[in-house]
C-alpha cells in the first residue's frame, strides 16, 4: 500500500466530485418568468406559485398540506407555536443533531430536554425518550438523521400513550418514507430544511407538512404576520411573525422536486456499492440496514470508526483527516453533542425559562458519535460515477489498513487540531445551517 497522503504520499484522488447545488435551464426559465411577473415576495400567503409547488411536495410525502417558510429553523418554531408549546413546557430532542433543533425550542420559551440516540441509527432512542418524560413534557422532536429514520412506530405509540405531540425534523429526509408513509406525514407536523447543502434547496428556506387542517390553518396565521388562514375554520389567532418564503425561492424548488427521485436513487445505488467495498475493512463498522425505510434517502453517508481496542490506532479526527487528505470530502465532528456545542448559548441568564444550564447533561451514545466514532461522507460525492465510489473506497481502505502507521506517526496535538479546523472550514458550507 502506498504512503498515506497525510504523511506526504500521493493522494488517491485529485479531481473534484459533482458540484452542488445542481440546476438546469428550466430552473433559469422559471426564475426569469418569476422576475418578469414582478411578484417576487411571499404575499399574499401562500402565493399561487407556492400553492402549486406545495401541493406537489405534499403529494410526494403523503401529506394533505404543505407550506413554505423562510428557513428550516423557523419552520420548527412555527410548528412549536402551532402545537401549543408555551413558556416552560418541556420538549424532548435528540442530543446528536444540529443545534437549531434545540434552539428553536428555546426561542419559543420551551425547555429542550436531551435524550440519547440509538447506536445503530444515531436517531432518537425511544427508551431514552421514555425516561425523559415528565409532567411538563409537551412534545418530542425526532430527527431523521443523515441516512436513517427514528423508530416512528414505537415513538408514535409512546406519544399517543403519554399525550405528546410529535414534530418530525425532516431536514435530512426529503423524499424518504417509513413503512410507506412519507417523511413529515407521520407525526403531527413535519419540518424540512432547504438550506444550500440539503437534498432539495432554494439557498435558504424550509417547508412544513401536516395532515391536520387545524395545524395547517394555525401555521398560515403564524407565518403570515397573524393574518387569518385561507379557510379559517378553527379561528385560532397567534402573535404573528413574518416567516414567508419569496416566490424567487419557490421558483427554484420545482426543479429540485422533479430531480429528487432520480438523485435519491443514484445516491442509494452508489451507497450500496460503497458498502460492498468497505464492509470488511479494519475499524469500519457499517450502520445496520433499516428495512422499515421503504423509500431510502441519504443526506450524508455515515459509518462508524471502531478500531480494535488492543491495536494501535489514531483518534477518529486524525482518521478522518487522513481520508480527506486522499481527496475525499468528509467530516468527523459534523455535529457536536448539542449541549456541548459552542453555538448552544443556553443558560438561565439568557433563557428565562431555564432553572439551570446543561453542564450536567450526559448522553453517552451521542458523545461517542460526536467525538469518537461517526464519519460523515457528503451526499454530492454519491452523485457521480462508479469510479468516484471506488475512489472513496480506495481512500478508506488505504487509511484503514495503515492505522498502525498513522498512529505511530504521532503528529502533535496542535497539528491534529489544525487539521480539524481546516477540515471544518472547508466543509462549513455543507453543514446543516
C-alpha positions as CSV (number, residue, x, y, z in Angstrom):
1,X,0.0,0.0,0.0
2,X,1.4,3.4,-0.9
3,X,2.3,6.1,1.6
4,X,-0.6,8.0,3.2
5,X,-1.2,11.4,1.6
6,X,-1.3,13.0,5.1
7,X,2.2,11.7,5.6
8,X,3.5,13.0,2.3
9,X,2.3,10.3,-0.1
10,X,0.3,10.7,-3.3
11,X,-3.5,11.1,-2.7
12,X,-5.9,8.6,-4.2
13,X,-7.9,11.3,-5.9
14,X,-7.3,14.9,-7.1
15,X,-10.4,15.6,-9.3
16,X,-13.5,17.2,-7.7
17,X,-16.8,15.4,-7.1
18,X,-20.0,16.6,-8.8
19,X,-21.0,20.2,-7.9
20,X,-23.8,21.0,-5.6
21,X,-26.4,22.6,-5.8
22,X,-27.5,21.4,-9.3
23,X,-29.7,23.2,-11.7
24,X,-30.8,23.2,-15.3
25,X,-32.0,25.6,-18.0
26,X,-35.6,25.1,-16.9
27,X,-34.7,26.5,-13.4
28,X,-33.4,29.6,-15.1
29,X,-36.5,29.9,-17.2
30,X,-38.8,29.6,-14.1
31,X,-36.7,32.3,-12.4
32,X,-36.9,34.5,-15.5
33,X,-40.7,34.2,-15.6
34,X,-41.0,34.9,-11.9
35,X,-38.8,38.0,-12.2
36,X,-40.8,39.3,-15.1
37,X,-44.1,38.7,-13.2
38,X,-42.9,41.3,-10.7
39,X,-44.3,39.0,-7.9
40,X,-41.1,38.4,-6.0
41,X,-42.3,38.3,-2.4
42,X,-44.4,35.8,-0.5
43,X,-47.6,37.8,0.0
44,X,-50.5,37.0,-0.2
45,X,-49.6,33.8,1.6
46,X,-49.3,31.2,0.3
47,X,-48.9,32.7,-3.2
48,X,-50.4,30.9,-6.2
49,X,-47.0,29.7,-7.2
50,X,-46.3,28.4,-3.7
51,X,-49.7,26.6,-3.5
52,X,-48.8,24.8,-6.8
53,X,-45.4,23.7,-5.5
54,X,-46.7,22.8,-2.0
55,X,-49.4,20.6,-3.5
56,X,-46.8,18.6,-5.4
57,X,-44.5,18.3,-2.3
58,X,-47.3,17.3,-0.1
59,X,-48.4,14.6,-2.5
60,X,-44.9,13.1,-2.8
61,X,-44.7,12.8,1.0
62,X,-48.3,11.6,1.6
63,X,-49.4,14.7,3.5
64,X,-52.6,16.7,3.0
65,X,-50.9,20.1,3.3
66,X,-47.5,21.8,2.9
67,X,-46.4,25.4,3.5
68,X,-43.1,27.2,2.7
69,X,-41.2,29.2,5.2
70,X,-38.0,31.3,5.3
71,X,-35.7,28.6,6.7
72,X,-35.6,25.2,8.4
73,X,-35.2,26.6,11.9
74,X,-38.2,29.0,11.8
75,X,-40.2,26.0,10.4
76,X,-39.6,24.3,13.8
77,X,-40.5,27.5,15.8
78,X,-43.7,27.8,13.8
79,X,-44.5,24.1,14.4
80,X,-44.0,24.5,18.1
81,X,-46.3,27.6,18.2
82,X,-49.0,25.7,16.3
83,X,-48.6,22.7,18.6
84,X,-49.3,25.0,21.6
85,X,-45.9,24.8,23.3
86,X,-45.8,27.5,25.9
87,X,-43.3,29.1,28.3
88,X,-41.7,26.5,30.5
89,X,-43.1,23.5,28.6
90,X,-40.5,20.7,28.0
91,X,-39.8,19.4,24.5
92,X,-37.6,16.3,24.1
93,X,-35.0,16.5,21.4
94,X,-32.0,14.2,20.4
95,X,-28.6,15.2,21.8
96,X,-27.0,14.4,18.4
97,X,-28.3,16.8,15.8
98,X,-27.8,20.4,14.6
99,X,-28.2,23.0,17.4
100,X,-31.3,24.5,15.7
101,X,-33.5,21.6,16.7
102,X,-33.0,22.7,20.4
103,X,-32.6,26.4,19.9
104,X,-36.0,26.6,18.2
105,X,-37.5,25.2,21.4
106,X,-35.7,27.9,23.5
107,X,-36.8,30.6,21.1
108,X,-40.4,29.7,21.8
109,X,-39.9,29.8,25.5
110,X,-39.8,26.0,25.9
111,X,-37.2,23.9,27.6
112,X,-35.3,21.4,25.4
113,X,-34.7,18.1,27.2
114,X,-32.0,16.0,25.6
115,X,-32.5,12.3,25.1
116,X,-29.8,10.0,23.8
117,X,-29.6,8.4,20.4
118,X,-29.7,4.8,19.1
119,X,-26.1,3.5,18.4
120,X,-27.3,1.8,15.2
121,X,-29.1,4.8,13.7
122,X,-27.9,7.9,15.6
123,X,-31.6,8.8,15.7
124,X,-33.6,9.5,18.8
125,X,-33.7,6.4,21.2
126,X,-37.3,5.7,22.2
127,X,-36.4,4.3,25.6
128,X,-34.3,7.4,26.4
129,X,-37.3,9.5,25.4
130,X,-39.5,7.4,27.8
131,X,-37.1,8.1,30.7
132,X,-37.0,11.8,29.9
133,X,-40.8,12.4,30.1
134,X,-42.1,14.5,33.0
135,X,-45.4,16.1,33.8
136,X,-44.1,19.2,31.9
137,X,-43.4,17.4,28.7
138,X,-45.5,18.8,25.8
139,X,-43.8,17.5,22.6
140,X,-41.0,15.4,21.2
141,X,-38.9,16.2,18.1
142,X,-37.4,13.1,16.4
143,X,-34.7,13.9,13.8
144,X,-34.4,11.6,10.8
145,X,-30.6,11.9,10.7
146,X,-28.2,11.5,7.7
147,X,-29.5,8.2,6.3
148,X,-31.8,6.7,8.9
149,X,-35.3,7.3,10.4
150,X,-36.2,7.5,14.0
151,X,-38.3,4.5,15.1
152,X,-41.6,6.1,14.3
153,X,-43.7,3.1,15.2
154,X,-42.5,2.9,18.8
155,X,-42.2,6.7,19.2
156,X,-45.8,7.3,18.0
157,X,-47.1,4.6,20.3
158,X,-45.3,6.2,23.2
159,X,-46.5,9.7,22.2
160,X,-50.1,8.6,22.0
161,X,-50.0,6.9,25.4
162,X,-48.5,10.0,27.1
163,X,-50.4,12.7,25.2
164,X,-47.4,14.1,23.4
165,X,-47.2,16.0,20.1
166,X,-44.6,14.7,17.6
167,X,-42.9,17.2,15.3
168,X,-40.7,15.4,12.8
169,X,-37.5,17.2,12.0
170,X,-37.0,16.0,8.3
171,X,-34.1,18.3,7.4
172,X,-32.2,15.3,6.0
173,X,-35.2,13.2,4.8
174,X,-36.7,14.7,1.7
175,X,-38.4,12.0,-0.3
176,X,-37.9,9.4,2.4
177,X,-40.6,7.1,3.7
178,X,-41.1,4.8,6.8
179,X,-43.2,1.7,6.0
180,X,-44.8,3.5,3.0
181,X,-45.5,6.7,4.9
182,X,-43.6,9.8,3.8
183,X,-41.3,11.8,6.0
184,X,-43.2,14.5,7.7
185,X,-46.6,12.8,7.4
186,X,-46.4,10.5,10.4
187,X,-46.2,13.0,13.3
188,X,-48.5,15.9,13.9
189,X,-46.2,18.3,11.9
190,X,-43.2,17.8,9.7
191,X,-40.4,20.3,9.3
192,X,-37.9,20.3,6.3
193,X,-34.9,22.5,5.7
194,X,-34.0,23.8,2.2
195,X,-30.6,25.2,3.2
196,X,-27.9,25.0,0.4
197,X,-26.5,21.6,1.4
198,X,-29.8,19.8,1.6
199,X,-31.3,17.3,-0.7
200,X,-33.6,20.0,-2.0
201,X,-32.5,23.6,-1.8
202,X,-33.6,27.1,-2.5
203,X,-30.4,28.5,-0.9
204,X,-32.2,29.1,2.3
205,X,-35.8,28.0,3.1
206,X,-38.0,25.5,4.8
207,X,-41.2,23.5,4.4
208,X,-43.9,22.4,6.8
209,X,-46.2,19.4,6.3
210,X,-49.3,18.2,8.2
211,X,-52.4,16.2,7.8
212,X,-54.3,18.4,10.2
213,X,-56.4,21.2,9.0
214,X,-56.2,22.9,12.4
215,X,-52.4,22.8,12.3
216,X,-52.4,24.0,8.7
217,X,-54.5,27.0,9.5
218,X,-52.5,27.8,12.6
219,X,-49.2,27.6,10.6
220,X,-50.6,30.0,8.0
221,X,-51.5,32.5,10.6
222,X,-48.2,32.3,12.4
223,X,-46.1,32.6,9.2
224,X,-48.2,35.4,7.7
225,X,-48.0,38.1,10.4
226,X,-51.0,36.8,12.3
227,X,-53.5,37.1,9.4
228,X,-56.3,34.6,9.2
229,X,-55.7,31.5,7.2
230,X,-57.3,30.9,3.8
231,X,-60.1,28.7,5.3
232,X,-60.1,29.8,9.0
233,X,-62.4,27.1,10.1
234,X,-60.8,26.8,13.5
235,X,-60.3,30.6,14.1
236,X,-57.1,30.3,16.0
237,X,-55.1,33.5,16.5
238,X,-51.4,33.9,17.3
239,X,-48.8,36.6,17.7
240,X,-48.0,36.7,14.0
241,X,-44.5,36.6,12.6
242,X,-43.2,37.1,9.0
243,X,-41.7,33.7,8.2
244,X,-42.8,33.8,4.5
245,X,-40.7,32.4,1.6
246,X,-40.3,34.5,-1.5
247,X,-41.6,33.4,-4.9
248,X,-38.0,33.7,-6.2
249,X,-37.1,30.8,-3.9
250,X,-40.2,28.9,-4.7
251,X,-39.4,29.1,-8.4
252,X,-36.2,27.2,-7.8
253,X,-37.9,24.4,-5.9
254,X,-39.9,23.0,-8.8
255,X,-36.8,21.7,-10.5
256,X,-35.4,20.5,-7.2
257,X,-38.5,18.4,-6.6
258,X,-38.5,17.0,-10.1
259,X,-34.9,15.8,-9.8
260,X,-35.3,14.5,-6.3
261,X,-36.4,10.9,-7.1
262,X,-33.7,10.2,-9.7
263,X,-30.9,11.7,-7.5
264,X,-32.2,9.8,-4.5
265,X,-32.0,6.5,-6.4
266,X,-28.5,7.4,-7.7
267,X,-27.3,8.0,-4.2
268,X,-28.8,4.8,-2.9
269,X,-27.1,2.7,-5.7
270,X,-23.8,4.3,-5.1
271,X,-24.1,3.9,-1.3
272,X,-24.8,0.2,-1.8
273,X,-21.7,-0.1,-4.0
274,X,-19.6,1.6,-1.3
275,X,-20.9,-0.7,1.4
276,X,-19.9,-3.7,-0.7
277,X,-16.4,-2.4,-1.0
278,X,-15.7,-1.2,2.6
279,X,-17.8,-3.5,4.7
280,X,-14.9,-5.8,5.8
281,X,-12.2,-3.2,6.3
282,X,-10.5,-2.8,9.7
283,X,-12.1,-0.2,12.0
284,X,-15.0,0.3,9.6
285,X,-18.4,-0.5,11.1
286,X,-21.5,0.0,8.8
287,X,-24.8,1.1,10.2
288,X,-27.2,-1.9,10.2
289,X,-29.9,-1.9,7.4
290,X,-33.2,-0.3,8.3
291,X,-35.9,-2.3,6.3
292,X,-38.6,0.0,7.6
293,X,-37.3,2.7,5.3
294,X,-39.3,1.8,2.3
295,X,-38.0,4.9,0.4
296,X,-34.4,5.3,1.5
297,X,-33.0,8.8,1.5
298,X,-29.5,10.0,2.3
299,X,-28.3,13.5,3.2
300,X,-24.9,12.1,4.2
301,X,-23.4,8.6,4.2
302,X,-22.3,7.7,7.7
303,X,-20.3,4.9,9.1
304,X,-18.7,4.2,12.4
305,X,-15.0,4.2,13.2
306,X,-14.4,1.4,15.6
307,X,-10.7,0.2,15.7
308,X,-9.8,-2.9,17.6
309,X,-9.1,-1.9,21.2
310,X,-5.9,-4.0,21.5
311,X,-4.2,-2.5,18.4
312,X,-2.7,0.9,17.9
313,X,-5.0,3.3,16.2
314,X,-5.3,7.1,15.8
315,X,-8.1,9.2,17.1
316,X,-11.2,9.4,14.8
317,X,-10.4,13.0,13.9
318,X,-7.0,12.0,12.5
319,X,-8.5,9.0,10.7
320,X,-11.0,11.4,9.0
321,X,-8.2,13.9,8.2
322,X,-6.2,11.2,6.6
323,X,-9.2,10.2,4.4
324,X,-9.7,13.8,3.4
325,X,-6.0,14.1,2.5
326,X,-6.6,11.3,0.0
327,X,-9.1,13.7,-1.8
328,X,-12.4,12.6,-0.3
329,X,-14.5,15.3,1.3
330,X,-15.6,14.0,4.7
331,X,-16.1,15.1,8.3
332,X,-16.0,13.6,11.8
333,X,-17.2,16.3,14.1
334,X,-20.1,17.1,11.7
335,X,-22.3,17.5,14.8
336,X,-21.5,18.0,18.4
337,X,-23.5,16.8,21.3
338,X,-25.7,19.8,21.2
339,X,-25.4,20.7,24.9
340,X,-21.6,20.8,24.4
341,X,-21.7,22.9,21.2
342,X,-20.0,26.3,21.2
343,X,-23.2,27.7,19.4
344,X,-25.6,26.4,22.1
345,X,-25.7,29.5,24.4
346,X,-28.4,28.3,26.8
347,X,-28.2,29.5,30.4
348,X,-30.6,30.9,32.9
349,X,-29.1,34.3,32.2
350,X,-30.2,34.5,28.6
351,X,-33.1,32.0,28.7
352,X,-35.5,32.9,31.5
353,X,-37.3,29.5,31.3
354,X,-34.2,27.6,32.3
355,X,-33.5,26.9,36.0
356,X,-30.0,25.6,35.3
357,X,-27.6,25.2,32.5
358,X,-26.7,22.0,30.6
359,X,-23.3,21.4,32.2
360,X,-24.6,18.2,33.9
361,X,-26.2,16.8,30.8
362,X,-24.6,13.5,29.6
363,X,-25.8,11.3,26.7
364,X,-23.0,8.8,26.1
365,X,-24.0,7.5,22.7
366,X,-24.4,11.0,21.3
367,X,-21.0,12.0,22.7
368,X,-19.3,8.9,21.3
369,X,-20.8,9.6,17.9
370,X,-19.8,13.2,18.0
371,X,-16.2,12.9,19.3
372,X,-15.0,9.4,18.7
373,X,-17.0,7.4,16.2
374,X,-19.1,8.9,13.4
375,X,-17.6,9.5,9.9
376,X,-19.7,11.6,7.5
377,X,-19.4,11.5,3.7
378,X,-21.2,14.2,1.8
379,X,-24.2,13.4,-0.4
380,X,-22.7,15.1,-3.5
381,X,-19.9,12.5,-3.5
382,X,-22.6,9.9,-4.4
383,X,-23.9,11.7,-7.5
384,X,-21.1,10.8,-9.8
385,X,-19.8,7.6,-11.5
386,X,-19.0,4.2,-10.2
387,X,-15.3,5.2,-10.4
388,X,-16.0,8.0,-8.0
389,X,-17.3,5.5,-5.4
390,X,-14.3,3.2,-6.0
391,X,-12.0,6.1,-5.3
392,X,-13.9,6.7,-2.0
393,X,-13.5,3.0,-1.1
394,X,-9.8,3.0,-2.1
395,X,-9.1,6.0,0.1
396,X,-10.9,4.5,3.1
397,X,-9.1,1.2,2.6
398,X,-5.7,2.9,2.2
399,X,-6.2,4.6,5.6
400,X,-8.0,1.8,7.4
401,X,-5.2,-0.7,6.6
402,X,-2.5,1.6,7.8
403,X,-3.9,2.6,11.2
404,X,-0.7,1.5,13.0
405,X,1.4,3.6,10.6
406,X,-0.8,6.6,11.2
407,X,-0.8,6.1,15.0
408,X,3.0,5.7,15.0
409,X,3.5,8.9,13.1
410,X,2.1,10.6,16.3
411,X,1.5,14.1,14.9
412,X,1.5,16.8,17.6
413,X,-1.9,17.6,19.2
414,X,-1.6,21.1,17.7
415,X,-1.2,19.6,14.3
416,X,-4.3,17.4,14.7
417,X,-6.3,20.4,15.9
418,X,-5.1,22.5,12.9
419,X,-6.2,19.7,10.5
420,X,-9.6,19.6,12.2
421,X,-10.1,23.4,12.0
422,X,-9.1,23.4,8.3
423,X,-11.4,20.5,7.6
424,X,-14.4,22.2,9.3
425,X,-13.7,25.4,7.5
426,X,-13.6,23.7,4.1
427,X,-16.9,21.9,4.7
428,X,-18.8,24.5,6.7
429,X,-20.9,25.4,3.7
430,X,-22.1,21.8,3.6
431,X,-23.3,21.6,7.2
432,X,-26.8,21.8,8.5
433,X,-27.1,25.6,8.9
